[in-house]
Amino acid sequence: MPSALDIAAQQALAARLRFYRDLGLTELYRRPVDPAQIPSLPTPVLEEPAAAAESAAPMTLTEAEPAYLPEETPIPPRKPFPAPPEVGGIVPPAERLAALRAIQEEIGDCTRCALHAGRNKIVFADGSPTARLMFVGEGPGADEDAQGLPFVGRAGQLLNNMITAMGLKREEVYIANVVKCRPPSNRTPEPEEAHTCSPFLFRQIDVVRPEVLVALGATAATYLLGQKQPLAGLRGRVLSVRGTRLVVTYHPAYLLRDPRQKKEAWADLQIAMRELGLKPPGRG
């Protein structure tokens, strides 16, 4: 049985997996190997060089033992994404706050998936119900779980700076996540968890009716679009979700780990600004 990884190795592996997740690589496979299928090799007999030369006979290709090629275990096909709910009707701006509260009340003290077991608070959303711009993240972290608001930790501070750079205030936008309960150790939500929670997100989008959605990271983009694609293939263009324009960029937590990508994220936000007709605030 392989020995367990020490704490440092576990932390390094977890950091590497988070890095791959931010790049959109969310499924890694390890093919199982059945030891019984591996043929045992005969123990070689070592002879003296002279004796070996005398007893050796020329070997033809037909006499050689065939190379052992283990049979590959097929990778199971991905389960299709469930169909999202139909786009809801237009809610008048004056009624949107009440409509969002109704969704929140329907969620209640949710126990629909396993994430409820470890949460402290459900993180519904934050911001204006009539926002022109909406941000969608992956799920709450420790700070969000404690306060019940999305993006209030270090990543939230960076998101606030990004919003300010766009010439907006946090209270002018709407912020939500794919899942509303914190996954253990901030891991990526499991598909069953995301599929259980995302219909509420879609209903929030339908109520707010933002002109532009910004998906923060690969997980948000995956569940908004209903399919997995590399983040690099989604950035730099305008997509469509539920009749709303969608721009994809990096998650702020990823930018904290790799600040070199902030320039690329700013380029993505400028696409959203262009779609909204916004110009960055002047610097005096």
C-alpha positions in Angstrom: 0.0 0.0 0.0 1.4 3.4 -0.9 2.5 5.6 2.0 0.4 8.7 2.8 1.7 12.1 1.7 3.1 14.3 4.3 1.5 17.7 5.1 3.8 19.7 2.9 3.2 17.4 -0.1 -0.5 17.5 0.4 -0.5 21.3 0.5 1.7 21.4 -2.7 -0.7 19.0 -4.4 -3.7 21.0 -3.4 -2.2 24.2 -4.7 -1.3 22.6 -8.0 -4.9 21.3 -8.4 -6.3 24.7 -7.7 -4.0 26.1 -10.4 -5.2 23.5 -12.9 -8.8 24.3 -11.8 -8.4 28.0 -12.5 -7.1 27.1 -16.0 -10.2 25.1 -16.7 -8.7 21.7 -16.2 -11.1 20.2 -13.7 -11.1 16.5 -14.5 -7.9 14.5 -14.0 -7.9 10.7 -14.5 -5.7 7.9 -13.1 -6.1 4.7 -14.9 -6.3 1.7 -12.5 -3.9 -1.1 -13.0 -4.7 -4.7 -11.9 -1.5 -6.2 -10.6 -2.8 -9.7 -11.6 -2.7 -8.6 -15.2 1.1 -7.9 -15.1 3.0 -11.0 -16.1 5.8 -12.1 -13.8 9.2 -12.0 -15.4 11.6 -14.9 -15.0 14.6 -14.3 -12.9 17.6 -13.9 -15.2 20.4 -16.4 -14.9 23.8 -14.8 -14.9 26.5 -16.8 -16.6 30.2 -16.3 -17.0 30.9 -14.3 -20.2 32.7 -17.3 -21.9 30.0 -19.8 -21.0 27.3 -17.4 -22.1 28.9 -16.9 -25.4 29.2 -20.6 -26.1 25.6 -21.4 -25.1 24.0 -18.4 -26.7 21.9 -19.0 -29.8 20.8 -16.4 -32.3 17.3 -15.1 -31.6 15.0 -14.2 -34.4 12.2 -11.7 -34.1 9.7 -14.5 -34.1 11.3 -16.1 -31.0 11.2 -12.9 -29.0 8.6 -12.6 -26.2 5.9 -10.1 -27.2 6.0 -6.8 -25.3 3.4 -6.5 -22.6 0.9 -3.8 -23.4 -1.6 -3.3 -20.6 -5.2 -2.9 -21.7 -6.4 0.7 -21.3 -9.3 1.2 -19.0 -11.8 3.4 -20.9 -12.6 6.8 -19.4 -16.3 6.9 -18.6 -18.2 9.5 -20.7 -19.2 12.7 -19.0 -22.7 12.9 -17.9 -24.7 15.5 -19.8 -25.6 18.7 -18.1 -29.2 18.9 -17.1 -31.3 21.4 -19.0 -31.5 24.8 -17.3 -34.9 26.1 -16.3 -36.7 28.1 -19.0 -36.0 31.8 -18.9 -38.5 33.6 -16.7 -40.6 36.5 -17.6 -39.5 40.1 -17.3 -39.9 41.4 -13.7 -40.5 45.2 -13.5 -37.6 46.9 -11.8 -39.7 48.0 -8.8 -40.6 44.3 -8.1 -37.2 42.8 -8.5 -36.1 43.1 -4.8 -39.3 41.3 -3.7 -38.8 38.6 -6.4 -35.3 37.9 -5.2 -36.4 37.7 -1.6 -39.0 35.2 -2.7 -36.2 33.0 -4.2 -34.2 33.4 -1.0 -37.2 32.3 1.1 -37.8 29.3 -1.2 -34.1 28.2 -0.6 -34.8 28.5 3.1 -32.6 26.4 5.4 -31.5 24.4 2.5 -30.6 20.7 2.8 -30.9 19.8 -0.9 -27.2 18.7 -1.2 -24.4 17.5 1.0 -22.8 21.0 1.3 -25.4 22.0 3.9 -23.7 19.8 6.5 -20.6 21.9 6.8 -21.9 25.4 6.2 -22.3 28.3 8.7 -24.5 30.6 6.6 -26.1 30.4 3.2 -24.6 33.0 0.9 -27.4 34.2 -1.4 -26.1 37.3 -3.2 -25.2 41.0 -2.7 -25.8 44.1 -4.7 -28.5 46.0 -6.7 -31.5 44.1 -8.0 -31.6 46.4 -11.0 -27.8 46.1 -11.8 -26.7 46.4 -15.3 -23.6 44.2 -14.5 -23.6 40.9 -12.6 -20.6 38.9 -11.4 -20.9 35.1 -10.9 -18.3 33.2 -8.9 -17.8 29.6 -7.9 -18.8 29.4 -4.2 -18.3 30.9 -0.8 -15.1 30.7 1.1 -14.4 30.9 4.8 -15.0 34.7 5.1 -18.2 34.5 3.0 -19.5 31.5 5.0 -19.0 33.5 8.2 -20.7 36.7 7.0 -23.3 35.3 4.6 -22.2 37.6 1.8 -20.3 36.8 -1.4 -16.7 38.0 -2.0 -15.8 39.6 1.3 -12.4 38.0 1.8 -9.1 38.9 0.1 -10.6 37.8 -3.3 -13.5 40.1 -2.6 -11.3 43.0 -1.9 -9.6 42.5 -5.3 -13.0 42.2 -6.9 -14.0 45.5 -5.3 -10.9 47.1 -6.8 -11.8 45.7 -10.2 -15.3 47.1 -9.9 -13.9 50.5 -9.0 -11.5 50.4 -11.9 -14.5 50.0 -14.2 -16.0 53.2 -12.8 -18.7 51.5 -10.7 -19.4 50.9 -7.0 -20.0 47.5 -5.5 -23.6 48.5 -4.5 -24.3 49.2 -8.2 -23.6 45.6 -9.4 -25.0 42.2 -8.4 -22.8 39.4 -7.2 -23.7 35.7 -6.7 -22.2 32.2 -6.9 -22.9 28.9 -8.5 -23.3 27.3 -5.1 -24.6 29.1 -2.0 -22.8 26.9 0.6 -19.1 26.7 1.2 -17.5 23.5 -0.2 -15.2 21.8 2.4 -11.7 23.3 2.2 -12.8 25.5 -0.6 -12.7 22.6 -3.1 -14.5 22.8 -6.4 -18.2 22.1 -6.1 -19.2 18.6 -7.2 -21.4 18.4 -10.3 -24.3 17.2 -8.2 -23.9 20.1 -5.9 -23.7 22.7 -8.6 -26.6 21.2 -10.6 -28.7 21.3 -7.5 -28.0 24.9 -6.7 -27.6 26.5 -10.1 -31.3 26.7 -10.9 -31.6 29.3 -8.2 -28.8 31.2 -9.8 -30.5 31.1 -13.2 -33.7 32.5 -11.6 -31.7 35.3 -10.0 -30.2 36.2 -13.4 -33.7 36.2 -14.9 -35.0 38.6 -12.2 -32.1 41.0 -12.3 -31.8 40.9 -16.1 -28.3 42.4 -16.2 -27.0 43.7 -19.5 -23.7 41.9 -19.0 -22.7 38.8 -17.0 -19.1 38.3 -15.9 -18.1 34.7 -15.1 -15.3 34.7 -12.6 -13.3 31.5 -13.3 -13.7 28.2 -15.1 -16.3 26.8 -12.7 -18.7 29.7 -13.1 -18.3 29.6 -16.9 -18.9 25.9 -17.0 -22.2 25.9 -15.2 -23.5 29.1 -16.8 -22.8 27.7 -20.3 -23.7 24.1 -19.5 -20.5 22.6 -20.9 -16.8 22.4 -20.1 -14.4 24.4 -22.2 -10.9 25.6 -21.5 -10.9 29.1 -20.0 -8.5 30.3 -22.7 -11.1 29.5 -25.4 -13.8 31.5 -23.6 -11.9 34.6 -22.8 -11.6 37.6 -25.2 -15.1 37.3 -26.7 -18.7 38.0 -25.9 -20.9 34.9 -25.3 -24.6 34.6 -24.6 -26.5 33.1 -21.6 -30.2 33.4 -21.0 -30.4 36.3 -23.4 -27.6 38.2 -21.6 -24.2 38.9 -22.9 -21.5 36.9 -21.0 -17.8 37.8 -20.6 -15.4 35.2 -19.0 -12.3 36.1 -16.9 -10.1 34.8 -14.2 -11.4 34.3 -10.6 -9.9 37.0 -8.3 -8.5 34.2 -6.1 -6.5 33.0 -9.0 -5.2 36.5 -9.6 -4.0 36.7 -6.0 -2.0 33.5 -6.7 -0.7 34.7 -10.1 -0.7 38.6 -10.2 0.8 38.5 -13.7 -2.6 37.7 -15.1 -4.2 40.9 -13.7 -3.4 42.6 -17.0 -5.3 39.9 -18.9 -8.3 40.1 -16.5 -8.4 43.9 -17.0 -8.6 43.3 -20.8 -11.6 41.0 -20.2 -13.3 43.7 -18.0 -12.7 46.3 -20.7 -14.8 44.1 -23.0 -17.6 44.2 -20.5 -17.2 47.9 -20.1 -17.4 48.3 -23.9 -20.6 46.3 -24.0 -22.0 48.6 -21.2 -20.8 51.8 -22.8 -18.5 52.5 -19.8 -15.3 54.3 -19.7 -12.7 54.0 -16.9 -12.7 56.9 -14.4 -10.2 59.6 -15.2 -7.1 59.9 -13.1 -6.2 63.3 -11.9 
